[in-house]
Amino acid sequence: MKTQFRIENPDDVQMTLKVTMTAREWKTLREQLATTYPSWKLSSAITNMVDSATKAFSATTESES
Protein backbone atom coordinates (compact mmCIF):
# COMPACT_ATOMS: atom_id res chain seq x y z
CA MET A 1 0.00 0.00 0.00
CA LYS A 2 1.27 3.46 -0.80
CA THR A 3 -0.20 6.54 0.85
CA GLN A 4 0.57 10.20 0.77
CA PHE A 5 -0.14 12.76 3.45
CA ARG A 6 -0.63 16.34 2.41
CA ILE A 7 -2.15 19.37 4.11
CA GLU A 8 -4.20 21.15 1.51
CA ASN A 9 -5.06 24.28 3.50
CA PRO A 10 -2.18 24.92 5.92
CA ASP A 11 -3.65 28.23 7.07
CA ASP A 12 -6.71 26.35 8.35
CA VAL A 13 -4.80 23.85 10.50
CA GLN A 14 -5.21 24.49 14.21
CA MET A 15 -1.95 24.63 16.15
CA THR A 16 -1.08 24.98 19.83
CA LEU A 17 1.93 26.76 21.28
CA LYS A 18 2.83 26.30 24.94
CA VAL A 19 4.69 29.30 26.34
CA THR A 20 6.03 29.54 29.87
CA MET A 21 7.05 32.96 31.17
CA THR A 22 6.92 34.92 34.41
CA ALA A 23 3.90 37.11 35.13
CA ARG A 24 6.10 40.16 34.49
CA GLU A 25 7.05 38.83 31.04
CA TRP A 26 3.39 38.13 30.21
CA LYS A 27 2.47 41.68 31.18
CA THR A 28 5.28 43.07 29.03
CA LEU A 29 4.16 40.98 26.06
CA ARG A 30 0.56 42.11 26.55
CA GLU A 31 1.64 45.75 26.35
CA GLN A 32 3.46 45.08 23.08
CA LEU A 33 0.46 43.51 21.32
CA ALA A 34 -1.55 45.50 18.82
CA THR A 35 -5.23 46.18 19.41
CA THR A 36 -6.31 44.57 16.14
CA TYR A 37 -7.61 41.03 15.58
CA PRO A 38 -6.26 38.52 16.52
CA SER A 39 -3.74 40.30 18.78
CA TRP A 40 -6.45 41.75 21.02
CA LYS A 41 -7.76 38.23 21.72
CA LEU A 42 -4.33 37.11 22.90
CA SER A 43 -4.00 40.28 24.96
CA SER A 44 -7.37 39.58 26.57
CA ALA A 45 -6.40 35.98 27.34
CA ILE A 46 -3.15 37.17 28.94
CA THR A 47 -5.09 39.69 31.05
CA ASN A 48 -7.49 36.98 32.25
CA MET A 49 -4.62 34.62 33.07
CA VAL A 50 -2.57 37.23 34.95
CA ASP A 51 -5.63 38.52 36.83
CA SER A 52 -6.66 34.99 37.87
CA ALA A 53 -3.15 34.15 39.05
CA THR A 54 -2.88 37.45 40.94
CA LYS A 55 -6.17 36.79 42.73
CA ALA A 56 -5.20 33.22 43.57
CA PHE A 57 -1.75 34.05 44.89
CA SER A 58 -2.70 37.33 46.55
CA ALA A 59 -5.68 35.97 48.43
CA THR A 60 -5.58 36.55 52.14
CA THR A 61 -7.12 34.22 54.61
CA GLU A 62 -8.10 34.84 58.17
CA SER A 63 -6.88 32.48 60.81
CA GLU A 64 -8.07 32.01 64.33
CA SER A 65 -5.48 32.94 66.95
C-alpha positions in Angstrom: 0.0 0.0 0.0 1.3 3.5 -0.8 -0.2 6.5 0.9 0.6 10.2 0.8 -0.1 12.8 3.5 -0.6 16.3 2.4 -2.1 19.4 4.1 -4.2 21.1 1.5 -5.1 24.3 3.5 -2.2 24.9 5.9 -3.7 28.2 7.1 -6.7 26.4 8.4 -4.8 23.9 10.5 -5.2 24.5 14.2 -1.9 24.6 16.1 -1.1 25.0 19.8 1.9 26.8 21.3 2.8 26.3 24.9 4.7 29.3 26.3 6.0 29.5 29.9 7.0 33.0 31.2 6.9 34.9 34.4 3.9 37.1 35.1 6.1 40.2 34.5 7.0 38.8 31.0 3.4 38.1 30.2 2.5 41.7 31.2 5.3 43.1 29.0 4.2 41.0 26.1 0.6 42.1 26.6 1.6 45.7 26.4 3.5 45.1 23.1 0.5 43.5 21.3 -1.5 45.5 18.8 -5.2 46.2 19.4 -6.3 44.6 16.1 -7.6 41.0 15.6 -6.3 38.5 16.5 -3.7 40.3 18.8 -6.4 41.7 21.0 -7.8 38.2 21.7 -4.3 37.1 22.9 -4.0 40.3 25.0 -7.4 39.6 26.6 -6.4 36.0 27.3 -3.2 37.2 28.9 -5.1 39.7 31.1 -7.5 37.0 32.2 -4.6 34.6 33.1 -2.6 37.2 35.0 -5.6 38.5 36.8 -6.7 35.0 37.9 -3.1 34.2 39.1 -2.9 37.4 40.9 -6.2 36.8 42.7 -5.2 33.2 43.6 -1.8 34.1 44.9 -2.7 37.3 46.5 -5.7 36.0 48.4 -5.6 36.6 52.1 -7.1 34.2 54.6 -8.1 34.8 58.2 -6.9 32.5 60.8 -8.1 32.0 64.3 -5.5 32.9 66.9 
